[in-house]
Amino acid sequence: MAGHNDSGASEKKSNEASQVPTFSAENMQSNMKVIYYSRTFLSIIGGAIAGILGFTGLTGFVFYFLIMAITSVGLMAKAKFSIHSYFDSSNRVIFDGFLGGLMSFVLFWTFAYDIVHIF
């Protein structure tokens, strides 16, 4: 992940007591891509696992929420729990890509369930 001070641009030093943190748009976009790719990949893998294990109904959705919680903790650990160095808000790490991953999860969940348990 790229931090907000990795952009290589020169920072102006001011005599003010509080400085506003600056974020690089390229680094922020790269960090968001990491979140979306991670959530999509783990949704696909989790959906296949849920289908193979035979989860149905609410159990499958609870499994998805568990996978997304583990993904959020993993992304925070990758950022060394210094989220504000890489993102403008901690909500980006926790919630972004959540619903898009749900659609991938359901697709692969039903596909794997049909292959293993129906055919």
URFENTA-V108244 format. One record per helix or strand of 2 or more residues. SS is the DSSP state (H for helix, E for strand). FROM is the first residue (numbers start at 0). TO is the last residue. If there is no record, write none. Layout:
[[SS FROM TO] [SS FROM TO]]
//
This chain:
[[H 24 52] [H 57 77] [H 82 84] [H 89 94] [H 97 117]]
//
